[in-house]
Amino acid sequence: IRDDLQNLVKETQEGVGRVKAIIQDLKDYARTNAATHYIASDIQVGLKSTLNIARNQLKNRADVRLALGNLPLVECAPSQIDQVFLNLIVNAAQAMPEGKMGLIDIRTHCDDTQVWVEVQDNGPGIAPEILKKIFDPFFTTRRGRGGTGIGLHLCHHFCTQVLGGRVTVTTSPGQGSRFTVQIPLKAP
């Protein structure tokens, strides 16, 4: 019993540490920045917090591989850019076929004027007839299974209309999809 008790205490302490990290990430994620309130932000910190929040959606669906570059601070509303990341990551995980553990690659890089965040999955890809509609409001292929059709629309709107950036998608049926978010370093 004494040996089991030590292991139980150790596992409990590790669990409490994980819960503490999740709560902190939720607090960070719930920052109440107004859409017009821009601050210089390390978007990779937000990306890591978002991954922690999305962990349950990723579990048994996809492994995540990070390749983070050395990014400067970006003027943005952090809670909104974190929502973009969350939508892209959860969509990538949900694109994986049932019973197949997928892989999501997330890469960041920059130049003198902008940063790029790429979310690439190895799922089934997007059919051409669907691809032309994916940023339309309320378009979803998951109606009745939790899809509202507003996630990609909001990602596109926020990145293009609010930040003056871009969201592009490259896909090949059977090979997966890559969403690339380009964000200017300075808010418009």
N, C-alpha and C positions, 0 to 999 in steps of 0.2 A: 504494500500500500504506500509506503514511504517513497519508493521509486516512481510509482504512478503519480503520486501527488506532486513531485518535483516537475515532472513532464507537464502535468495539467496546469500548474502555476506558470510555467514557461510559455505554454501555448496561450494561456489567458492574457499574459502580458503582451505577447505578440499581437493578439487579436485587438486588445485595447489600443495598441499603437496604430494598427491599421484603421480602426474606427476614428481615432483622433485625426489621422491624415485625411480621411474621407470628409470628416466634418469641416476641417480647415479648407479643403478644396471646394466644398459646397459653399462655404462662406465667401471664398474668393470668387466663385462662379456667380454668386448672387449679388455681386457689387451693383449698386444702383446708379451707374453712370447714365446720365441722360444721353440721348442719341447725339446731341450737339456738344456734349462735354468730352472733349478729347484730352487724353493725357499721354505722355510718352510712356510706352509700355513694352515690356519684354514679352512678345507674343508667344515665345517658346515656353515660358512659365505657364501661361494660360493654356497652351496646348497640352502640357503635361498634366495639369489639373483636370482638364477636360477628359483626357484619357483615363484618369483615375475615376472620374464620375461615370464614364461609359463602360467601365470594367464589366459590369453585369451584362450589358448588351453584347460585349465581345466574348464573354465566357462561352466556351463550347461552339463558337462560330468562327473566330479568327484570332490568329496571333498577330501582334503588331511589332514591326521592326522600324526603329527610328534612326534617321540619319540627319541630325540637326547641324546646320551650319552656324557660323559665327555671325549672328544678326545684330544690327544696331537696334535701338529703340524705335518704335513705330508710333506715330501720333494716331490714336484711335480711341474708340470706346471699347475697352477690354471685354466687357460682358457681351457686347454684340459680336465681336470677332470670335470669342469663345463659343458662341451659339453657332456660328458658321462652322467651326471645327467640329462641334458635336454633331450637327446634322450630317456632315460629310462622313464622319467616322461611323456613325450608327447606320447610315445608308450603305456604306461599304460592307459592314458586318452582316446586315440583313440581306445583302445581295448573294451571300454564299448559299449554295444549295444545301438542303437539309442533309445531315449526315456527313458533310464534307467540311473538315477544318480548313479554313482559308487563311490567307496571308494578306495583311494590309501594310504597305510600305508608306511611311510618312517621311517626307524630305523637306528641308528648308534651305533656301539660299537667297542671295541678294546681289544687287549691284549698287551703284551710287544713288539711285533714285527710288528703288522699290525692293520689296521682298516677295518671294514666291513660297507658297506652301503647297506641296503636292500630296494628295491622298490617293494611293493606287491600290486596287484590289486585284486578286486573281480569280474573281468570280466569273459568271457567264458572259459578262459584257452587256451592252445595251443594243437592242435591235434598232436599225436605222429609222423605222417608223415611230419608235418611241423617243429616240434621241432628240428629234426636233421639237418635242413637247415637254421635255423634262423640267424646264424652267417656268412653264406656264402655271399660274396659280390654280390650285386644287387638282392638278393632274397627278394621279398616282396609279401605280400598278399593284398596290397593296390595299385597295379598298376592302373594308371588312376585316382586315388583318392589322389594323392599327395605323394605316397610312392616311394622312390628311391631305397630302399634296401641297403643303405650304412650305416645307423645309427647304427644298432647293430654290423655290421662288424667293424666299426671304434671303437665302445666301446670295443669290444673284443680285437682288435689289440692294442689299446692304453694301456689297462689294462694289457694284457699279455706280449706283445712284448716290449713296452716302459717302463712300470713300474715294470714288473716282478710280477704282481699280477694275479688275476683270475676273471672271470665272470662266474657265474653258474646260471642256471635257474631250478626252481622246479615248476611244473604245474600239474594241475588236470583239465581235461575237466569239465566245469560247475562250477568250484571252484576258478578260477583265476590263476595267475602266480606270482612267486616271483623271481626277479633278485637280485643276491647278488654279489656285487663288493668287492673284497678283495684287499687292497692296502698295500704294505709294508710301514712302517714309513720312511725308508731310501731309497732314490732313488738308483737303481742299478748302 
